[in-house]
Amino acid sequence: MIKAVLIDDEYIVVEGLKAIVNWSGFGIEVVGSASDGVSGLELIEKEKPDIVFTDITMPRMNGLTLIENAKKIIPSGVFIIFSGYNEFEYARKALSLGVIDYLDKPVTIDKVEETLKEAIKIIDKKKEETKLVENFLESKKAILEGLIRRLINGENINDEKLLYMLNDNNINLLSMNNFTVAVAKQEEDTENTKKFINEVKKTFDLNNHNNLIRHFILNEGKEVIFIFFEISDINSETESNLINYMTKVRKQLQEQNIDFYMGIGESQKQVFDISKSYSDAKKALKYAFFKDTSSIIHIREVEYSNHISKLADDGHDSIIFNIRSSNKQEVIGQVKNFLKNLESYNLPPEMFCHECLELIYLALKVSTETGKDYVAEKEGGFIPHVEILKANTAFEISAWMISFFDDLMNWIANIQKNSNRKSIVKVREYLDENYHKDITLDEMAEMVNINTTYLSMLFKEQVGTTYIKYLTNVRLEKAKKLLNEGYKVKEVSEMVGYHNSRHFSELFKKTVGLTPDQFKGKIK
């Protein structure tokens, strides 16, 4: 719908125009009227009409002055004058202002409608021209943005037509000698990425008065990419100013509950090298996310170490021992200490994750000693390296690690509660009946499908003594009975599983306090 306003100090003229013209039939809506030039200008400022009907002689501001000022507000507006003064000077001035018609009062309906038809043609033509220009500029912008994207991704551009675009668009990028790329991403990975990107662009442009910081802004997925360019040399002071400027933008966005991290790359002399700055910016952004210390970081602030102390590896053994011992409190404490040490080494994110995953897979391997599979029993599947990569920061990874070990230890405790007692009972029953055989702990572990080391710990925990001491005690108790029944020492030794009677005698004396012969004599 085309919008029109009527401005005349004669009330009857305004109301008459509203009444005699079938505005809606022309697709026009009269959105307001005013009785003087100043009020009329305020109305134009408010409604931004397409067509302005105005008288010339009015209080406070005449119609021609009104048009001069209104054209600053609505450059594409169509202006029509109606006046009771048919003076040449007014007409000449009106034409110079682009007025399309000068209607003498009293106006007739035919003349108004004829003028409206002309006005609509002009408006439609202007809209069409505007659309063509917008399409052209949009197409030109899209080509240029595509070219910039190819450059930041490291492509070599040799096509002369494409290179020409770098000199077009009122910006001669080939003549620029310093380019800095910055990449911004939301603090939280939310679904409202479009709003984030639009708000970042809008807030930046609102602060960038008179285009003082020359730039391109692109979006790549959930990231906003800034390409800053200057003719003068980039120095540390300029970079500091850039960080301060973006910090100001960030604070304004925080007031809208929008926050972001940003990485800034090293400045490059030529536009063809911006891929290096972009790569730097991505690394700095990843560092900002991972360390979660400062939201806007320059690549020069990124310091990684590829060295990890042997103490970190040594911590594995202690953690594994306590997993086997089912000591959850110790495991959690040691994992926290392991992560604290790991963070102090200032490792790259990939290496930090690698060290965490190494410990996780080691713990999972140990957990299979229960005879069960933690990963297989997790609902919905569980792939550690997929889960851990969902975290962005060292803090998030550490929190996930602690949660994982807490859940793992609860799972192990539940497994032990349900199955370990049965396994130990089975082992004891077998030993009680087969004490005379050569029975090894490995054989018992295989029988109950439990790791040898784990079985040894479980046995001592539930029985109160070691596997060897228990077997020895069973054999010697049986030996006492056999000696009491009159069997010879050598016979008893064989009957209870000792093929070396001397070793049997020494073990018997050490445990009972008497040699087998002394024990028999005491019985007599």
Summary of the structure (lengths in Angstrom):
residues: 524
radius of gyration: 43.9
end to end distance: 124.7
largest distance: 153.8
contacts: 1567
relative contact order: 0.04
helix: 63%
strand: 11%
